[in-house]
Amino acid sequence: MNPGDVNLNSILARERPNFSELLARTIEESSMLASVAAPLLSAAAGQRWSAQVACSAQDNLGELLNVDMRDVLIGAWNESVVLRRYLDSQRYPPDQTVVAHLSEHSIRSEHRPYVEISVGSLSERLEFSLLLELKLKGFRLKIRGGQIHEILNGDCQGKAKLSCGPALLWETETGTLFLPGSIKLEPPRKIVG
């Protein structure tokens, strides 16, 4: 894996699940897409419109998983108090680069990707819930001037669940992934105090 290509799609989408039938049933049994249901029924010309929408979502799985892992990691690290000490410019002068060694830790992140469904002038979002859990080990950060300049990679294990309404569409888990190399952050990401 290219260390610069760090989105959830590249980590988890090794196998493509087939959830279109389950999603079609979920759409039919709920009030999802109610505002566009009648025009979709008309446009489907006798075919099952919910299946067409579900297949479109299935085909766009890569886009649904296009979550930048740098943002997930740095967002979680900024929520913890661990990095705040590096904001002390007396202890860590702005021209000094420090390598912070992170202990083994877990990150949980939730995202709300969606597929926009449009018929004529009507449109509605088909929203998904993407729950991500990561276990990280051996990660280090190069910090200078209260900003993270580089992520030195370690080991990662990931779990993800993709749902739509009450339906769990996909659940997957990676083995241990060693992410070699480093990820330079340009521009550097500010540590939040």
N, C-alpha and C positions, 0 to 999 in steps of 0.2 A: 504494500500500500504506500502510495506517495504521501509523506508526512504533511505536505501542503494541502492535500485533498482530504480534509477532515470533516466530512459531514456524515450525519447518521446513515444516509443512504449507502455510503461506501463501507460502513462498518457492519450494518445489519442485513442488507438486502442481498444476501448470498443466494437464498432461495426465494422465489416469488410465490407468496401464498395465493390461493384462489378463493377469494371471499365474495365474489360477485353474486352468487345465488343467495347467500345469507344476507348480504346487504340489500338485495332486491326485496326479499321477504320483510326485512326490517322496515324498509321504506313503505311498503304496502300496508303493514300492520300498524303504522304510526301516523302521526299528522305531519311528518317531515315533508317538506316541499309542497305543502297544501296550496300555497298561492300559485304554483305553476303546474299543479297536477292536471287540471282540465286542458290547458293548452298542450301539455306534453302528451296527453292521451290522444288528442286530435292529431298532433304532429306524428305520432307513432304509427299511424295508419294501420290500426288493428294489431300491432305488435305490442308486447309488454313493455311499456315505457320505463317502468322501474328497473327492469333488467338492462335496458339501454343506458340508463344513468349509472347503474352499478358497474357495468362493464367499462364505462368511461372513467369512473373512480379507480377501478382495478388497473386500467391502462396508465393512470397517472400516479401510481404508487410511488414511483421515484421522486416525483415532485412533492408528494405528501411527506416523504422522509428527508427532504432537503433541508435539514436543520444543521446549521453551522455549529460544530462541536466546540470550536473556540469560544463562541458566545456562551454556550452551556457551561463549560468548565470555568471560565472567568467569572460568569455571573454567580455561580455557586461559591467559588473561592472568595469573591467579594462579599458574600453574605456572612462568611465566617469571620471571626476576629483575628485569625492567625496572621493574615497579611498586613493588618493595620499597623503593626510595629514598624514596617518598612516605610511608613509615612513620616517617621521621625527623622528630620533632616540633620539633626545634631548627631544622632547615632549612625545614620546612613547617609553620608553626604551625597548630593545630587550627581556628582561626577564619579561615584564609586558604584561598580556593578557587584551585586550580591547574588549568590546562588542560594535560593531557599529550597531546602529539602522538605517535601511534604510527606507526612506519615501516611500509612495506608488509610484510605477513607472512602466513603460512599457518597454519591451524588444522586439525587432524585430530581427529575425535571419533568414538567408537564407542558405540552404544546397543544395548540388548537388549529391544526391545518384544516383546510376546507377546499371543496370543489365548487366553483360558481356555476349554477345551472341557469341558463338564459333561454327564454322563448319569447321572440318578438321583443316587446318593451318590458317584459317581466323578467325578474331574476331573483334567485334565492340561493343561499349558501347551504350546502350539505356539509355540516361540520363533523369533524372527527376529534377524538381525544387520543393523544399519543403520550403514553407514560413511559418514561425512560429511567432506568436505574443502572448506575455504573459503579463498579468497584475499581478503584485506582490504587496502584502500588508503584513506588519508585519514581514518581514524577518530581521534577525539580523546575524551578522558575528562575530565570535571570531577571533581576529587578534593578532598575536604576532610576533615581529621581522620582520615586513613588509610582513608577509605571512598570508593568510587566512587558519585557521586550522579547522574551523567548520562552517557550515551553520545551523543556527537555523531557522527552517521552519515557514512559515506563510500560508497565503491564496494565491491561484493562480487561474487565469482564463486563458484558452488557446484557441487559434484559429490556425488552420493549413490548408494550401492549398497544394495539391499535383498536379502538372501539368507535362505533357510530351508534348513538342512542344507547339502547340496552344491549346491543350485540357486540360481543368480543369477536372481532374479525380476524385478528392475528396476534399470536404471542410467540416470541422467539427469544432465544438466549444464545449468546456467543460462548465459545470456550475462552480460554485466556488468549488475548491478543497482545503480542509484543509490538508496540509502536516504535519503530526505530527512528533514530535521528532527532530532529528538533523542528519546532514550528516557530518561525520568526513572525512576530506580530508587527505588521506595518499598516497603520501606525501603531505604536505601543498602546497598551490598554491601561488606563488609569486605575489605581487601587482606590476603592471607595472607602472613605473614613467614617 
